[in-house]
Amino acid sequence: MGEEVLYDMVIVGSGPAGLSAALYAGRARLNTVILERAIIGGELMNRDMIENLPGYPEGIYGPDLASRLVKQVKNLGVKFEIAEVTGIETDGLCRIIETTEGRYWGKTILLACGAHHKTLGIPGEDRFANRGVFYCATCDGPAYAERKVAVVGGGDSGLTEALFLSKIGAKVIIMERLPHLPAQRVLQERVRLDPNVIEIRCNTEVEAIYGDEWVKAVEVLDVKTGRKEVLEVDGILIRIGLEPNTEPFKGKIDLDNLGRIRVDQRMETSMKGVFAAGDIRSGSAGQIVTAMGDGATAAIEIQRTLQSTSRF
């Protein structure tokens, strides 16, 4: 539960941005707490093999990277608390994070609570949630071994998830609305290696999901010809982008037209003493390595801010 302690730094979110910031904060001996609403490690816990992180030529699994970062941060004395943020306030001298577990006070706050998966918003999506409709192959994919799965989204995350599913024996159909796959070339090359395992359908939009107790089929539209058809599948994995987790901060902090938090070059938001890093900030590249850089930048700037007596 939130304690009546004035922390030097309250970090919201324990993904790569939050953990990197905590690493720098811990080394600077700042009294720091990380608030996480779900699983310590954040989105890293849902990632399969990460191959584009510098220094890992063979790649590293998301949960392994998360556990290493968490151990490194805990060794520096940073605290972790499970609490979901519901709002933010300032009294001019300190910042207050409202959570389901009480209030946390900080001289500074770093918002690194990331983003959640977008939904299609089509008939059947809500009805079949967790009954054939899923959003994470690492979490739910093993249930689809030797089964037929539609993966909606031809970006990096969609192809990465498709490759994971194919490795466990699933027959995968990648569906992308654009006339081409927007993913990195190296991922495109891999999914095209065995067309008998992974089928690619561009110019394809999913319009409805059908089934009884479980998903049985999807209705798709060829956006180029206007032709519709129903395809039998056992599951549908949706990876069409991310929505920032900024709902608790609306009306308090400036957001861009995508709902992401505007920051300056120091990662500071429109609320003095409150910073943002990672997928939640405006202009984020949405990569693990850039989120880590954001977190480090924010922590360094926070340390400088705390050293400035004019600000506190």
N, C-alpha and C positions, 0 to 999 in steps of 0.2 A: 504494500500500500504506500502511496505517496507520503514521504516523510517531510517534516518541517525542517528541511536542510536547504541551504542556499548553495547549490552547486556552481562551480565555475562554468560548467558546460553540461547541458542536457541534450543528448542526441536521440532523435526520434527515428527509429529504424536500424536494423542490424544487418543490412545487406552490405555490399562491397564499399559503398560510400560511407556509411555509418561506421563500419569497422575500421576503415582506413583512417577516418578522422579520429576515432578513439585511440588508435595506435599512436598518432602524433600527440594527442592530448595526454595520454598516459605517460609518454616520454617527457612531456613538458611538466609533469607532475600536477596537472590540473585535476581538481576533484570532479570526476565525470561519471555520469550514469547514462546507460543506453536503455531506452524504452522500446520494447518490441511487442506487438499485439498478438503475434502467432508463434512462429518457430524461430529461435535464435539462428541467425545465418540468412534469414530472409529468402529472397528468390534464388540464392545460390543453392539452397537445399532442393530445389526443383530442377536443377540443371544437370544434364548428363555430362558428356565429355566437353571440356572447354579447351579449344585448340588455338585460340588467338590471344592468349595471355602471354606477354613476353616473359621469357625465362623458363617456360615449360615446353620444351621441344616435343615431348611425347603427349602433351596435354595433361589435364588434371580434371578429375570429376568434381562437380560443384560442391557436393557435401564434404569432400576431402579438403577443398580450398577453404570452405567455411569453417571447418573444425580447426584448421591450422590458424586462421585469423583470430577466431574466438579464443583459442589457447594463448596466442601471443598477446592479445589485449587483456585477458584476465591476469596474466603474469605481471602486468603493469598496474594492477589494482583497480581497473575500471569495473564498475558495478553493472549488473544486468537486472532489469525488472520486466515482468510481463504485465503490460498495461496498454489498453487501446486509447489513443488520443481522441478527445472529443472537441477540443477548442484551445485557443491561445489568447493570452491577455498580456498587457504590460502595465506596470504602475510607474514607468519612467526610470526606475532604478534597477528593477529586475523583471524578468519575464516569467510568466506562469503558464505551465502546460496543464490543461484540464484533462483528466483521464478517467476511465471507468474505475480505477483503483484509488482515485484521489488526486490531489494537486502536487505538482513538482515545480520547484522554484529554481531558476537559473540566472546567473549573471548574463549568460549567452545561451542561445538555443540553436541547434543545427537540425533542420528538417531534412531527413534522408529516408523518408518513408516510401520512396519508390512509386510504383504504379501497379495496376491490376490489369488482367487480360480483358480486352474488349469482347463483347458478345455480338452475335449476328443480329439478334432481335427478330428472329423469324419464328413462324409457327412450329411448335414442337421442341424448341430449344429448352425452355424452362421445364416442360413436362418430362423430358427425358434426361434432365440433369442427373448425373451419376448413374444413369441407366442406359449408357451408350453415348451420351454427350459428355465430353471431358476436355480439359484444357492443359493437361500436363502429362506427357508420355512417361516421364520418370516416375511420377506418382502412381498413375493408373494404367500405364501401358501393358504391364505383364498380364493383365486379364484378357488382352487381345492377341496373345500369341496364337498363331495359326488361324487368325480370323481376318476379315476384310475391313479395313478402316479408311475412311475418307479424312484426309488432312486438309483443312481449309486454311490457305495462306501459303504463298510461295516465297516469303521472305526468309531471312536467315534462321529465325526460330522455327518456322514451319518446316523447313528442310531438315534442320537438326533433329526435330522430333520425328519426322518421317524416317530418317536414317536409324534412329533408335528403335522404332517399331519394326523396321525391316530386319534388324539384327536379332530380334526375338521371334522372328518367324511370321510376322503379320504381312498380309498382302495390302499394299498401300496405294491409294489414289490421291495424288496431290492436286488440289483444285485452286486455281488462281484466277481472279477476275481480270487481271491485266493480260495483254497479248503475249507477255513474256514473264519469266520468273525474275523478280527483283533481287534475289539472294546473291551472295558472293559467288564468284565463278567456281571456286574450289568446291563449294557445296553442290552447285549445279552439276559439276563433273561427277561427283560421287553418286548422286541420285540417278544419273543416266547410265551408270555402269551396268545395271541389270534391269532392263525394262520389264522383265517377267516378274519382278518383285515390286518395283515402284513405277506406277503409271503416272504420267504428267498430263494434266488437262488444263490448259490456259483458256482464256476467254470464257471461263466457267464460273457461274455464281450459284450458290446454294440458296434455294428459296423456301424450302420446307423440309421438316424431318418427320418421318412416319414410323410407326411401330405399334406394338401392343403393350406388353410389359417391358419391352426392351426395344431399342432402335432396330429397325428392319430395313429402312431405305431412306434415301434422300431424293428430293426433287431438285433438279439442276436446270439452269438456263444457259444456253450458249448465247452470250451477249453479242456475238458477231452475227449470228443467223436468226436469233430469236426462237430457236427450237428448244423445246423442253423435253426432258425425259426423267424417268424414275430409275435410280440405280440401287440395287440391293447392297447394303453394307451392314456390318455388325456394330459399327461404332463411328463416331465423328469427333475428331480432335480439332478444336478451333484455335488458331494462332494468327489473328489478324491485326495485331498491334496492342498497344497499351494505353490505359487511361490513368492519369496521375492521381495519386491519393491525396487530393487537396481539399476535399469536402470540408474538413474541420476548420480550414483557414480562409474560406470564402468570406469576403467582406472585411477581413482583417489585414490581409496581405495582397498586394497587387499580383494578379494573374494575367497571363497572356490569353489569346483567343482560343488556345487549346486547353486552357485550364491549368497550365504549368506555372510555376512561381518565377516571376521576374527577379533576376539578381544582377548586381553590378560585377565588375571584374574581380572583386574580393569575395564573391559569393554571398554578399549581404543582400537581404530583401528590403522591401519598403519599410519594414518595422525594424528600427535600429536595434542592433544586438541579436537579431534573428537572421540566421544564414540558411541556405538551402544547397543541396548537392545531389548529384546523381539524376536518375530518371525523372525526378519530380521537378527539376528546374527547367526553365525555358531555354531552348536551344541545345538540350542534352543530346549527345550522339547515341545514347542508349546502349553503350558498351560497358562491359565490366571494367576495362582498363581506364576509361574516361571517368567512370563513377569513382574509382579509387583516386584518380587525380583530383577530382572535385573535392572529395573528402579531405585529402591532404591539404589542398589550398585553403579550404574553409577553416581547418584546425589551426593552420599557421596564422591566418588572419585573425582568428579568435584570440590566439595567444597574444598577438600584438595589441589587439583591442583591450584585453585585460591589463596589459602593461601600461596603457594610457590612462592616467588618472583623470583626464578630462572627460572620459566617457562613463566612469563609475565613481 
